[in-house]
Amino acid sequence: MEKWECAMCGYVYDPEKGDPDNDVPPGTAFEDIPEDWVCPVCGASKEEFEKVE
């Protein structure tokens, strides 16, 4: 699964880890995260994330 980086603060969403603090279980692909999810570090919207190559 692909990792995604927040363009605002550099936080990297890793699907293998998920975001358990915000009800996103490990194994959740970025595309499957709810649209209202925000960066847990800076609060940026999902649209601010870019795929890590």
Protein Blocks (a to p, Z undefined) as FASTA:
>chain_A
ZZdddfknopacdfklopmknopaehiafklpcfkbccfklopafklpccdZZ
